């Protein structure tokens, strides 16, 4: 179960010191009626060497320093009332705070989840017989627990999808053990339920962290692409500005100052020599290899005639007459049938 929760390096919140609280009270009194008051208060604290953002300043003052609201710990009666209100209204903290003796919504929210974590921590310690219960609870993402107490009809993209049975089991464990004390033993059924719910929370915690890391990586990648496009656009605008300046100063736009002419290799044909005429080259072959002589037997005349042609297949072609010879052409091939004019016969 412990392996389900990967180690994360989180920034530990520095506790507020007395000097910070005193300075915060003075700054609130000075800027409380101004626009963007908390931003100015945060900047003033930073100028004095205290690195606190606007959210930290607002929460510190509202939850601990503002005397108009009740900052006391919740009584047993208020805890019972708080669980009933959450069961009815989910995490509508502003409305719930109005029902609980002049408390702020942030104070009620913080006190409730602190109480829930205390119950889980004690249940883990009993169920697993471990001293690392505080470390395990610290690794559970707060959004995971807050999603359990959200109503399903709430339209919020930040809410995680939690199995309904696991939601009911978790709420039942917390409600039945909301007053558990340190060192108190629980029955075997409760121990089994604690192990089931913690295994499930461990798996969901891993899924959430993986999605969170991937989302951050995608965000970084998009920022890099955006920067690259902006850089290229600016580079193009700078080049255009340089061209405009050259045109205005009547200077050449494109130059080759940075390119050495030696790098270019030019090849030209040699000049022809005077008195010499180039002779085309032909590849000659021996006539014995190209032609063969054989007797030709005409289908009508029995007397063999002389035939001269290439050693190729002979095709039947129409004859063409001349004054002294009858030529038979074989298409585009160089083969000829030659015989005497007196033996000329019109073919069928």
Secondary structure by P-SEA (a helix, b strand, c coil): cccccccccccccccccaaaaaaaaaaaaacccccaaaaaaaaaaaaacccccaaaaaaaaacccccccccccccaaaaaaaaaaaaccccaaaaaaaacccccaaaaaaaaaaaaaaaaaaaaaaaccccaaaaaaaaccaaaaaaaaccccccccccccccaaaaaaaaaaaaacccccccccccaaaaaaaaaaaaaaaaaaaaaaaaaaaaaaaaaaaaaaaaaaaaaaaaaaaaaaaaaaaaaaccccccccccccccbbbbbcccccccbbbbbbbbcccccccbbbbbbbbcccccccccccccccccbbbbbbcccbbbbbcccccbbbbbbcccccccc
